[in-house]
Every structure is written in C-alpha cells, then in structure tokens.
Amino acid sequence: MKNMNSMMKQAQKLQKKMLQAQQDLATKTIEASSGGGMVKVVANGAQKIESIILEKEVVDPEDVEMLQDLVLAAVNDALKKSQDMVSAEMGKLTGGMNIPGL
C-alpha cells in the first residue's frame, strides 16, 4: 500500500508539472514563413495563431490563389512547429513516455 501512495504522489507531481508546462508553452511562440518570408505566421504553444504578416509584394489581386496557398503553407508549418515544441517540452517531463492527450 505504501508503494501505491508513493506512485499516486508521483503522478500528482507529474500532473502539476505538466499543467505548469502547458501554461508556460502557451506564452512561447514560434514563427513560420512561406514564399521566401513573404508570408509569416506566429503561433504559440497552445496551437493558436497569434499573427499573420503579409509583405505588400505578395498581395496581387490577379493571383489570389497564390496568396491563399502561401498563407495555408505558413499556417500549417507554424502549427506543426508548435506541436513539435509542445512534444519536446512534454517529453522532458514524461521521459519519452507516450501519454495520450499530449
């Protein structure tokens, strides 16, 4: 029974550390770009897009599809980088264990 109590305390400590890490990650940002930096997207560790920056030269009314593709590529890259950042930080806490929901 003593071993079970010890495991529960360790699990509670890990849970607190993970919650704090998630809160910290929500304040960290990454930047992704496409079109040679013409479209930039900033995302945080909560997988929320914080900003999209477009250079004037990329806005061409005659080629809206290209702009849409560049924005989509940059957003997807930003979200992927954000997920990678979260996985790396959580992996430090869990020792590489695959815990569902992280």
N, C-alpha and C positions, 0 to 999 in steps of 0.2 A: 504494500500500500504506500510505503514511503517513496518508492520509485515512481509510482503513479502521480503523487503530489509533485514530485520534482519535475516530471515531464509536463504537467499542467502549468507549473510556474514558468518553465522554459518556453512553452507555447504562448503564454500570455506576454512574456517579454518580447518574443519574436513578433507577435501581433502589434505591440506598441511601436516597435522599431519600424515595422512595415508601414504603419499608419503615418508615422513621422516622415519616413522616406517619401511616401506618396504626396504628403503636403509640401515637402521640400521640392520634389520634382515638378510640382505644379507651378513653381516660381522659376524654374530653369527653362531656358529657351534654346532652340536650335534654329538655324537658317538653312533653307534650301533654295536653289535657284534653277532656272532653265533659260534657254536662249542666250547662253553666254552671259548670264547675270542680268538680262533684260527684265526678267520676272523673278522677284524674290518673295519668299513666304517664310514667316516666322511662326513656329508652333511651340507650345510648351509641353511639359511632361505629363500633362493631363490630356494630351492629344487634342488640344483646342488650338485653332488657328488664331494667332494674335494680330497678324497684319499681312497684307499683300501689297507689295510695292511694284509698280509698273513704270518702266522708263518710257518717256514720251515717244521715243523712236519705235517702240514695239506696237503702239496703238495706230493701226492702219484700218480705216473704215472699209477699205476694199478687201481686207483679208482678216475678218473677224475670226474665222475658223482657226487660223494660226495662233492668234492670241488665246483663244479658248484652250487649244492644245497645250500651249506653254504654261498657262495657269494650272491646268489639270496636272501636268507633269510635275510642276513645282510643289503643288499641294500634296500629291501622293508621295513625293520624295520627303517632304517635311514630316508627314505623318509616319512614314517608315523610320526616319531618323529618330523621331520622338519615341516610337515604340522600342527601338533598339536601345535608346538611352535608358528607358524605364527597365527593360530587361536586364541591362548591365547592372544598374543600381540594385534591383531586387535580387539579382543573382549573388551579389556580395553578401546580402543578408541571409539568403537561403542556402548558401553554399552550393549552388547549382541545382538544387532540388527543383523539380518541375511542379510548382504548386498551381493548381487551376485558378484562373481568375487574375493572374499576374501577368 
